[in-house]
Amino acid sequence: MASKLNIDSLPIHFIPTAKIHPNRYNPSSPSPQVVEAIVKDVKRNGPHAIRPIFVRRLGRGFELVDGEKRWRAFRRLRIGKIASQVSTLDEDFARSLAYRMARERGEIDPFREAELFSWEKEHGKKSLREIAEEYNVTEVYVRSRLLILNVAPRIRRLVPHGTSASYLEVIGQVKDPRNQEELVGAIEKYKLTVHEAQNRANWLNEGRIVPRSPEEASDDEASKVEKDLARGLELVRDIPSQGPVDRELLRDSQGGDFSFYRSDEELIDRVQSILSCVEFSAKGVVGGKEVVLEKAELTVRKVLDRKRLEEALYVYV
């Protein structure tokens, strides 16, 4: 049926806005900012400057397939009729077409997309493979999007507008809503990459101690970071924050090795030589709990501030 439909060839009718209602499968959210922009455009250039919406006949009225934001703008301006292209599509095809048109414009809302796939699965009784074929995506894509529905309702309200689906999928993998909230806050505050967010989600699900990111440590003096790490790894004694480095003091009881840097100059001179991480194992106390750090990676990140190690030391457990 898709190959037979040419929307541009459909005649244009001026339909009362009151006889049109939104569909329940629209994969894009009616952004208030976009609606406001359309309102201003109509005021400046007139209603005929706006391209027609696309509707299908349903009962005694019409259901929107594409153009909800334009329709909302006309309703807001109390304009009685709106230019519309009318078809007699069935709901299945209209749902698929609305998705494709929104995706072409880059207007897909991840939550609505996940709800659409879920509806197809639960009510349409379709398999993930069938859903993927219907919407021209992969089965893995469908499965990943469905994870978004695991984000608790109150957490959805905390997620900044425009957060990518990749981050939402990671948040949806976290089982406890309290941990979801912690992850949302960390992603926004510390600008975590998707990979870093995934690691944090795994640690939260496993009940493990979440290592501090470089950004979380950036407000600490280098000496404080060193002391905390030294205590956690049960080093022989605290390492001075200034002065020459005694590398023998940087070896733990298991024979591993890692590096500290006392100044910007020393770090800048040597940063190119420590691009590869070193591994070590040690028993220590972190966050008041006794833990064993196995094959942990310790890496030194570049300095962004001349007076302190802005990205300091990051231990991956």
Sequence and secondary structure as in RCSB ss.txt:
>XXXX:A:sequence
MASKLNIDSLPIHFIPTAKIHPNRYNPSSPSPQVVEAIVKDVKRNGPHAIRPIFVRRLGRGFELVDGEKRWRAFR
RLRIGKIASQVSTLDEDFARSLAYRMARERGEIDPFREAELFSWEKEHGKKSLREIAEEYNVTEVYVRSRLLILN
VAPRIRRLVPHGTSASYLEVIGQVKDPRNQEELVGAIEKYKLTVHEAQNRANWLNEGRIVPRSPEEASDDEASKV
EKDLARGLELVRDIPSQGPVDRELLRDSQGGDFSFYRSDEELIDRVQSILSCVEFSAKGVVGGKEVVLEKAELTV
RKVLDRKRLEEALYVYV
>XXXX:A:secstr
 GGG  GGGS EEEEEGGGEE  S   S   HHHHHHHHHHHHHH GGGS  EEEEEETTEEEEEE HHHHHHHH
HTT SEEEEEEE   HHHHHHHHHHHHHHTT   HHHHHHHHHHHHHTS   HHHHHHHTT  HHHHHHHHGGGG
S HHHHTTS TT  HHHHHHHHH  SHHHHHHHHHHHHHHT  HHHHHHHHHHHHHT      HHHHTTS HHHH
HHHHHHHTT SS   SSS   GGGG  TTS       SHHHHHHHGGGG S EEEEEEEEETTEEEEEEEEEEEE
   SBTTB TT EEEE 
